[in-house]
Amino acid sequence: MNETPAYGLWSLVVINSAVFIIFLYSFAKPRTTRDWRSFGALSAFIVALFTEMYGFPLTIYLLSGWLQSRYPNVNWLTHDAGHLLEMLFGWKANPHFGPFHLLSFALIGGGFWLLAAAWKVLYAAQQAHVLAAAGPYARIRHPQYLAFVLIMFGFLVQWPTILTIAMFPVLVYMYVRLARREEREVAAEFGVEYERYAAHVPAFIPRHWAWIVGK
């Protein structure tokens, strides 16, 4: 494990936060106040994550007494040790190739993939003033919000912190409320067509995960 302390690197906090937020913006393309609210909440989550990853390890400091007593041979101020799940479950090799880190990449990548696929369908539907019901929308009614949750959960698996763990359920609740409000607006616009669609397509949990991005 690299024994060089890896915190106080605020330039990396800014760069990584900016890269991920810009990358996320290129997929989400918020337009309405509601879109910006959900995008802003996810951006705050990302900033909080990278602040602890490279800036100030608040979670490590708060848990330092317990961590040092349980794992006395680990230097908890190294970057590798910040991968708490890998450390706690005894992954001895490079944590960047550990099972939790690889799972996080799958979740984050899958989230961005779903977000991109959903945005393409939604944008086309908005331009044509029709109900978005193709691609991911043929499997779940709110693929964009599920994508946000997958991305956040992926980051949690990779680098759990007290702040982001506390933020996660709040943001999930916010996305559920936004989805419900969106449903009422779409139902008012499309009437019976949306009622038939909603009767056959679940809100967040697809009936067949393997076909979530099917056509």
CYANA upper distance limits for C-alpha pairs under 8 A (distance plus 0.5 A):
  1 MET  CA     80 ASP  CA      7.14
  1 MET  CA     93 ALA  CA      8.45
  1 MET  CA     94 ASN  CA      7.59
  2 ASN  CA     78 THR  CA      7.08
  2 ASN  CA     79 HIS  CA      8.06
  2 ASN  CA     80 ASP  CA      7.41
  3 GLU  CA     75 ASN  CA      7.34
  3 GLU  CA     78 THR  CA      6.22
  4 THR  CA     78 THR  CA      6.36
  4 THR  CA     79 HIS  CA      8.42
  5 PRO  CA     77 LEU  CA      5.94
  5 PRO  CA     78 THR  CA      5.18
  5 PRO  CA     79 HIS  CA      7.31
  6 ALA  CA     54 TYR  CA      6.97
  6 ALA  CA     77 LEU  CA      7.44
  6 ALA  CA     78 THR  CA      6.00
  6 ALA  CA     79 HIS  CA      5.68
  7 TYR  CA     53 MET  CA      7.95
  7 TYR  CA     54 TYR  CA      5.34
  7 TYR  CA     55 GLY  CA      5.49
  7 TYR  CA     56 PHE  CA      6.49
  7 TYR  CA     57 PRO  CA      7.67
  7 TYR  CA     77 LEU  CA      8.16
  7 TYR  CA     78 THR  CA      8.43
  7 TYR  CA     79 HIS  CA      8.08
  8 GLY  CA     54 TYR  CA      6.79
  8 GLY  CA     55 GLY  CA      4.93
  8 GLY  CA     56 PHE  CA      6.62
  9 LEU  CA     13 VAL  CA      7.21
  9 LEU  CA     54 TYR  CA      5.85
  9 LEU  CA     55 GLY  CA      5.81
 10 TRP  CA     14 VAL  CA      6.83
 10 TRP  CA     51 THR  CA      8.12
 10 TRP  CA     54 TYR  CA      7.15
 10 TRP  CA     55 GLY  CA      5.81
 11 SER  CA     15 ILE  CA      6.60
 12 LEU  CA     16 ASN  CA      6.25
 12 LEU  CA     54 TYR  CA      6.98
 13 VAL  CA     17 SER  CA      6.43
 13 VAL  CA     47 VAL  CA      7.95
 13 VAL  CA     50 PHE  CA      5.79
 13 VAL  CA     51 THR  CA      6.10
 13 VAL  CA     53 MET  CA      8.27
 13 VAL  CA     54 TYR  CA      6.36
 13 VAL  CA     55 GLY  CA      6.84
 14 VAL  CA     18 ALA  CA      6.46
 15 ILE  CA     19 VAL  CA      6.56
 16 ASN  CA     20 PHE  CA      6.68
 16 ASN  CA     50 PHE  CA      7.52
 17 SER  CA     21 ILE  CA      6.48
 17 SER  CA     43 SER  CA      8.49
 17 SER  CA     46 ILE  CA      6.77
 17 SER  CA     47 VAL  CA      6.06
 17 SER  CA     50 PHE  CA      7.00
 18 ALA  CA     22 ILE  CA      6.41
 19 VAL  CA     23 PHE  CA      6.48
 20 PHE  CA     24 LEU  CA      6.40
 20 PHE  CA     46 ILE  CA      8.19
 21 ILE  CA     25 TYR  CA      6.49
 21 ILE  CA     43 SER  CA      6.54
 21 ILE  CA     46 ILE  CA      8.12
 22 ILE  CA     26 SER  CA      6.73
 23 PHE  CA     27 PHE  CA      7.31
 24 LEU  CA     28 ALA  CA      6.53
 24 LEU  CA    112 PHE  CA      8.20
 25 TYR  CA     29 LYS  CA      5.74
 25 TYR  CA     30 PRO  CA      7.73
 25 TYR  CA     39 PHE  CA      8.30
 27 PHE  CA    112 PHE  CA      7.90
 27 PHE  CA    115 LEU  CA      6.82
 27 PHE  CA    116 ALA  CA      5.84
 27 PHE  CA    119 TRP  CA      7.40
 28 ALA  CA     39 PHE  CA      8.13
 28 ALA  CA    115 LEU  CA      7.34
 28 ALA  CA    116 ALA  CA      8.00
 28 ALA  CA    119 TRP  CA      7.20
 30 PRO  CA     35 ASP  CA      5.23
 30 PRO  CA     36 TRP  CA      5.90
 30 PRO  CA     39 PHE  CA      7.48
 31 ARG  CA     35 ASP  CA      6.43
 31 ARG  CA     36 TRP  CA      7.30
 32 THR  CA     36 TRP  CA      6.82
 33 THR  CA     37 ARG  CA      6.64
 34 ARG  CA     38 SER  CA      6.91
 34 ARG  CA    178 LEU  CA      7.87
 35 ASP  CA     39 PHE  CA      6.61
 36 TRP  CA     40 GLY  CA      6.30
 37 ARG  CA     41 ALA  CA      6.74
 38 SER  CA     42 LEU  CA      6.88
 38 SER  CA    174 MET  CA      8.41
 38 SER  CA    175 TYR  CA      7.58
 39 PHE  CA     43 SER  CA      6.62
 40 GLY  CA     44 ALA  CA      6.67
 41 ALA  CA     45 PHE  CA      6.91
 41 ALA  CA    171 LEU  CA      7.53
 42 LEU  CA     46 ILE  CA      6.86
 42 LEU  CA    148 PHE  CA      7.91
 42 LEU  CA    152 MET  CA      8.18
 42 LEU  CA    171 LEU  CA      8.26
 43 SER  CA     47 VAL  CA      6.75
 44 ALA  CA     48 ALA  CA      6.65
 45 PHE  CA     49 LEU  CA      6.68
 45 PHE  CA    152 MET  CA      8.19
 45 PHE  CA    164 THR  CA      6.87
 45 PHE  CA    167 MET  CA      7.64
 46 ILE  CA     50 PHE  CA      6.79
 47 VAL  CA     51 THR  CA      6.48
 48 ALA  CA     52 GLU  CA      7.06
 48 ALA  CA    163 LEU  CA      7.72
 48 ALA  CA    164 THR  CA      7.30
 49 LEU  CA     53 MET  CA      6.67
 49 LEU  CA    155 PHE  CA      8.34
 49 LEU  CA    159 TRP  CA      8.02
 49 LEU  CA    161 THR  CA      7.85
 49 LEU  CA    164 THR  CA      7.08
 50 PHE  CA     54 TYR  CA      6.39
 50 PHE  CA     55 GLY  CA      7.66
 51 THR  CA     55 GLY  CA      5.18
 51 THR  CA     56 PHE  CA      6.63
 51 THR  CA     57 PRO  CA      8.21
 52 GLU  CA     56 PHE  CA      5.51
 52 GLU  CA     57 PRO  CA      5.07
 52 GLU  CA     58 LEU  CA      6.84
 52 GLU  CA     59 THR  CA      8.08
 52 GLU  CA    161 THR  CA      7.98
 53 MET  CA     57 PRO  CA      7.12
 53 MET  CA     79 HIS  CA      8.00
 53 MET  CA     82 GLY  CA      7.56
 53 MET  CA    159 TRP  CA      7.93
 54 TYR  CA     79 HIS  CA      8.38
 57 PRO  CA     61 TYR  CA      6.83
 58 LEU  CA     62 LEU  CA      6.66
 58 LEU  CA    161 THR  CA      8.47
 59 THR  CA     63 LEU  CA      6.59
 59 THR  CA    161 THR  CA      6.06
 59 THR  CA    162 ILE  CA      6.25
 59 THR  CA    163 LEU  CA      8.42
 60 ILE  CA     64 SER  CA      5.96
 60 ILE  CA     76 TRP  CA      7.49
 60 ILE  CA     77 LEU  CA      8.25
 60 ILE  CA     82 GLY  CA      8.01
 63 LEU  CA     67 LEU  CA      6.46
 64 SER  CA     68 GLN  CA      6.30
 64 SER  CA     76 TRP  CA      8.22
 65 GLY  CA     69 SER  CA      6.74
 66 TRP  CA     70 ARG  CA      6.68
 67 LEU  CA     71 TYR  CA      6.21
 67 LEU  CA     72 PRO  CA      8.07
 67 LEU  CA     76 TRP  CA      8.50
 68 GLN  CA     72 PRO  CA      5.30
 68 GLN  CA     73 ASN  CA      8.39
 68 GLN  CA     74 VAL  CA      7.94
 68 GLN  CA     76 TRP  CA      8.32
 74 VAL  CA     81 ALA  CA      7.87
 75 ASN  CA     81 ALA  CA      7.49
 76 TRP  CA     81 ALA  CA      5.77
 76 TRP  CA     82 GLY  CA      7.59
 77 LEU  CA     81 ALA  CA      7.37
 77 LEU  CA     82 GLY  CA      8.20
 78 THR  CA     82 GLY  CA      7.46
 79 HIS  CA     83 HIS  CA      8.15
 80 ASP  CA     94 ASN  CA      8.13
 80 ASP  CA     95 PRO  CA      6.91
 80 ASP  CA     96 HIS  CA      8.49
 81 ALA  CA     87 MET  CA      6.86
 82 GLY  CA    159 TRP  CA      7.12
 83 HIS  CA     87 MET  CA      6.89
 83 HIS  CA     95 PRO  CA      7.22
 83 HIS  CA    158 GLN  CA      6.82
 83 HIS  CA    159 TRP  CA      5.82
 83 HIS  CA    160 PRO  CA      7.98
 84 LEU  CA     88 LEU  CA      6.39
 84 LEU  CA    159 TRP  CA      7.19
 84 LEU  CA    160 PRO  CA      7.24
 85 LEU  CA     89 PHE  CA      6.51
 85 LEU  CA    100 PHE  CA      7.41
 85 LEU  CA    157 VAL  CA      7.86
 85 LEU  CA    158 GLN  CA      8.16
 85 LEU  CA    159 TRP  CA      8.34
 85 LEU  CA    160 PRO  CA      8.19
 86 GLU  CA     90 GLY  CA      6.73
 86 GLU  CA     91 TRP  CA      5.64
 86 GLU  CA     95 PRO  CA      6.50
 86 GLU  CA     98 GLY  CA      7.02
 86 GLU  CA     99 PRO  CA      8.18
 86 GLU  CA    100 PHE  CA      7.03
 86 GLU  CA    101 HIS  CA      8.34
 87 MET  CA     91 TRP  CA      6.33
 87 MET  CA     92 LYS  CA      8.17
 87 MET  CA     95 PRO  CA      8.35
 91 TRP  CA     95 PRO  CA      7.29
 91 TRP  CA     98 GLY  CA      7.14
 93 ALA  CA     97 PHE  CA      8.15
 93 ALA  CA     98 GLY  CA      7.84
 94 ASN  CA     98 GLY  CA      7.26
 95 PRO  CA    101 HIS  CA      7.38
 96 HIS  CA    101 HIS  CA      6.24
 96 HIS  CA    102 LEU  CA      8.02
 97 PHE  CA    101 HIS  CA      6.81
 97 PHE  CA    102 LEU  CA      6.85
 98 GLY  CA    102 LEU  CA      6.75
 99 PRO  CA    103 LEU  CA      6.56
100 PHE  CA    104 SER  CA      6.60
100 PHE  CA    157 VAL  CA      6.64
100 PHE  CA    158 GLN  CA      6.73
101 HIS  CA    105 PHE  CA      6.93
101 HIS  CA    157 VAL  CA      7.54
101 HIS  CA    158 GLN  CA      5.58
102 LEU  CA    106 ALA  CA      6.94
103 LEU  CA    107 LEU  CA      6.77
103 LEU  CA    154 GLY  CA      7.78
103 LEU  CA    157 VAL  CA      8.03
103 LEU  CA    158 GLN  CA      8.49
104 SER  CA    108 ILE  CA      6.52
104 SER  CA    153 PHE  CA      8.18
104 SER  CA    154 GLY  CA      4.67
104 SER  CA    155 PHE  CA      6.71
104 SER  CA    156 LEU  CA      8.31
104 SER  CA    157 VAL  CA      6.10
104 SER  CA    158 GLN  CA      5.89
105 PHE  CA    109 GLY  CA      6.27
105 PHE  CA    154 GLY  CA      7.21
106 ALA  CA    110 GLY  CA      6.30
106 ALA  CA    154 GLY  CA      8.08
107 LEU  CA    111 GLY  CA      6.50
107 LEU  CA    150 LEU  CA      6.10
107 LEU  CA    151 ILE  CA      6.64
107 LEU  CA    153 PHE  CA      7.75
107 LEU  CA    154 GLY  CA      5.37
108 ILE  CA    112 PHE  CA      6.82
108 ILE  CA    150 LEU  CA      6.74
108 ILE  CA    151 ILE  CA      4.87
108 ILE  CA    152 MET  CA      8.02
108 ILE  CA    153 PHE  CA      8.35
108 ILE  CA    154 GLY  CA      5.61
108 ILE  CA    155 PHE  CA      7.60
109 GLY  CA    113 TRP  CA      6.59
109 GLY  CA    151 ILE  CA      8.10
110 GLY  CA    114 LEU  CA      6.55
110 GLY  CA    147 ALA  CA      8.10
110 GLY  CA    150 LEU  CA      7.86
110 GLY  CA    151 ILE  CA      8.31
111 GLY  CA    115 LEU  CA      6.56
111 GLY  CA    146 LEU  CA      8.11
111 GLY  CA    147 ALA  CA      4.75
111 GLY  CA    148 PHE  CA      6.98
111 GLY  CA    149 VAL  CA      8.18
111 GLY  CA    150 LEU  CA      5.62
111 GLY  CA    151 ILE  CA      5.63
112 PHE  CA    116 ALA  CA      6.58
112 PHE  CA    147 ALA  CA      7.07
112 PHE  CA    151 ILE  CA      7.64
113 TRP  CA    117 ALA  CA      6.71
114 LEU  CA    118 ALA  CA      6.47
114 LEU  CA    136 PRO  CA      7.92
114 LEU  CA    143 PRO  CA      7.31
114 LEU  CA    144 GLN  CA      7.64
114 LEU  CA    147 ALA  CA      6.28
114 LEU  CA    213 VAL  CA      7.58
115 LEU  CA    119 TRP  CA      6.51
115 LEU  CA    143 PRO  CA      7.48
115 LEU  CA    144 GLN  CA      5.77
115 LEU  CA    147 ALA  CA      5.96
115 LEU  CA    148 PHE  CA      8.18
116 ALA  CA    120 LYS  CA      6.82
117 ALA  CA    121 VAL  CA      7.21
117 ALA  CA    135 GLY  CA      7.67
117 ALA  CA    136 PRO  CA      7.35
117 ALA  CA    213 VAL  CA      7.67
118 ALA  CA    122 LEU  CA      6.58
118 ALA  CA    135 GLY  CA      7.55
118 ALA  CA    136 PRO  CA      6.29
118 ALA  CA    137 TYR  CA      7.48
118 ALA  CA    143 PRO  CA      6.68
118 ALA  CA    144 GLN  CA      6.63
119 TRP  CA    123 TYR  CA      6.32
119 TRP  CA    144 GLN  CA      7.89
120 LYS  CA    124 ALA  CA      6.85
121 VAL  CA    125 ALA  CA      6.70
121 VAL  CA    132 ALA  CA      6.95
121 VAL  CA    134 ALA  CA      7.09
121 VAL  CA    135 GLY  CA      7.13
121 VAL  CA    137 TYR  CA      8.32
122 LEU  CA    126 GLN  CA      6.61
122 LEU  CA    132 ALA  CA      6.08
123 TYR  CA    127 GLN  CA      6.71
124 ALA  CA    128 ALA  CA      6.76
125 ALA  CA    129 HIS  CA      6.23
125 ALA  CA    130 VAL  CA      5.58
125 ALA  CA    131 LEU  CA      6.54
125 ALA  CA    132 ALA  CA      5.72
126 GLN  CA    130 VAL  CA      6.95
126 GLN  CA    131 LEU  CA      8.33
126 GLN  CA    132 ALA  CA      8.29
131 LEU  CA    190 PHE  CA      7.75
131 LEU  CA    194 TYR  CA      8.01
132 ALA  CA    137 TYR  CA      6.82
133 ALA  CA    137 TYR  CA      5.23
133 ALA  CA    138 ALA  CA      5.50
133 ALA  CA    141 ARG  CA      8.47
133 ALA  CA    197 TYR  CA      8.23
134 ALA  CA    138 ALA  CA      5.31
134 ALA  CA    215 LYS  CA      6.89
135 GLY  CA    139 ARG  CA      7.99
135 GLY  CA    212 ILE  CA      8.38
135 GLY  CA    213 VAL  CA      6.11
135 GLY  CA    214 GLY  CA      6.08
135 GLY  CA    215 LYS  CA      5.07
136 PRO  CA    140 ILE  CA      6.82
136 PRO  CA    143 PRO  CA      6.73
136 PRO  CA    212 ILE  CA      6.08
136 PRO  CA    213 VAL  CA      5.17
136 PRO  CA    214 GLY  CA      7.02
136 PRO  CA    215 LYS  CA      8.00
137 TYR  CA    141 ARG  CA      5.82
137 TYR  CA    142 HIS  CA      7.51
137 TYR  CA    143 PRO  CA      7.08
138 ALA  CA    201 VAL  CA      7.31
138 ALA  CA    214 GLY  CA      8.36
138 ALA  CA    215 LYS  CA      8.08
139 ARG  CA    201 VAL  CA      6.45
139 ARG  CA    202 PRO  CA      7.60
139 ARG  CA    206 PRO  CA      6.10
139 ARG  CA    207 ARG  CA      7.83
139 ARG  CA    208 HIS  CA      8.39
139 ARG  CA    211 TRP  CA      8.03
139 ARG  CA    212 ILE  CA      6.18
139 ARG  CA    213 VAL  CA      8.15
139 ARG  CA    214 GLY  CA      8.38
140 ILE  CA    201 VAL  CA      6.09
140 ILE  CA    202 PRO  CA      5.68
140 ILE  CA    203 ALA  CA      5.76
140 ILE  CA    204 PHE  CA      6.11
140 ILE  CA    205 ILE  CA      7.18
140 ILE  CA    206 PRO  CA      6.06
140 ILE  CA    212 ILE  CA      8.14
141 ARG  CA    198 ALA  CA      7.87
141 ARG  CA    201 VAL  CA      6.87
141 ARG  CA    202 PRO  CA      6.73
141 ARG  CA    203 ALA  CA      5.18
141 ARG  CA    204 PHE  CA      7.09
142 HIS  CA    146 LEU  CA      7.01
142 HIS  CA    179 ALA  CA      7.31
142 HIS  CA    203 ALA  CA      6.40
142 HIS  CA    204 PHE  CA      6.47
143 PRO  CA    147 ALA  CA      6.52
143 PRO  CA    204 PHE  CA      7.48
144 GLN  CA    148 PHE  CA      6.96
145 TYR  CA    149 VAL  CA      6.89
145 TYR  CA    175 TYR  CA      6.66
145 TYR  CA    176 VAL  CA      8.45
145 TYR  CA    179 ALA  CA      8.12
146 LEU  CA    150 LEU  CA      6.71
146 LEU  CA    204 PHE  CA      6.89
147 ALA  CA    151 ILE  CA      6.73
148 PHE  CA    152 MET  CA      6.74
149 VAL  CA    153 PHE  CA      6.50
149 VAL  CA    172 VAL  CA      7.16
150 LEU  CA    154 GLY  CA      6.48
151 ILE  CA    155 PHE  CA      6.91
152 MET  CA    156 LEU  CA      6.76
152 MET  CA    168 PHE  CA      7.73
153 PHE  CA    157 VAL  CA      6.71
153 PHE  CA    168 PHE  CA      8.28
154 GLY  CA    158 GLN  CA      6.82
155 PHE  CA    159 TRP  CA      6.45
155 PHE  CA    160 PRO  CA      7.84
156 LEU  CA    160 PRO  CA      5.07
156 LEU  CA    161 THR  CA      7.91
156 LEU  CA    164 THR  CA      7.62
156 LEU  CA    165 ILE  CA      7.55
160 PRO  CA    164 THR  CA      7.41
160 PRO  CA    165 ILE  CA      7.19
161 THR  CA    165 ILE  CA      6.47
162 ILE  CA    166 ALA  CA      6.66
163 LEU  CA    167 MET  CA      6.66
164 THR  CA    168 PHE  CA      6.43
165 ILE  CA    169 PRO  CA      8.06
166 ALA  CA    170 VAL  CA      7.77
167 MET  CA    171 LEU  CA      6.61
168 PHE  CA    172 VAL  CA      6.69
169 PRO  CA    173 TYR  CA      6.59
170 VAL  CA    174 MET  CA      6.70
171 LEU  CA    175 TYR  CA      6.68
172 VAL  CA    176 VAL  CA      6.77
173 TYR  CA    177 ARG  CA      6.78
174 MET  CA    178 LEU  CA      6.65
175 TYR  CA    179 ALA  CA      6.51
176 VAL  CA    180 ARG  CA      6.75
177 ARG  CA    181 ARG  CA      6.73
178 LEU  CA    182 GLU  CA      6.55
179 ALA  CA    183 GLU  CA      6.63
180 ARG  CA    184 ARG  CA      6.99
181 ARG  CA    185 GLU  CA      7.01
182 GLU  CA    186 VAL  CA      6.67
183 GLU  CA    187 ALA  CA      6.41
184 ARG  CA    188 ALA  CA      6.66
185 GLU  CA    189 GLU  CA      6.88
186 VAL  CA    190 PHE  CA      6.53
186 VAL  CA    191 GLY  CA      8.34
186 VAL  CA    194 TYR  CA      7.68
187 ALA  CA    191 GLY  CA      5.54
187 ALA  CA    192 VAL  CA      8.25
187 ALA  CA    194 TYR  CA      6.07
187 ALA  CA    195 GLU  CA      7.43
190 PHE  CA    194 TYR  CA      6.03
191 GLY  CA    195 GLU  CA      6.97
192 VAL  CA    196 ARG  CA      6.73
193 GLU  CA    197 TYR  CA      6.81
194 TYR  CA    198 ALA  CA      6.45
195 GLU  CA    199 ALA  CA      6.59
196 ARG  CA    200 HIS  CA      7.23
197 TYR  CA    201 VAL  CA      6.60
198 ALA  CA    202 PRO  CA      7.34
198 ALA  CA    203 ALA  CA      8.26
201 VAL  CA    206 PRO  CA      8.46
202 PRO  CA    206 PRO  CA      6.79
202 PRO  CA    207 ARG  CA      8.05
206 PRO  CA    212 ILE  CA      7.09
208 HIS  CA    212 ILE  CA      7.24
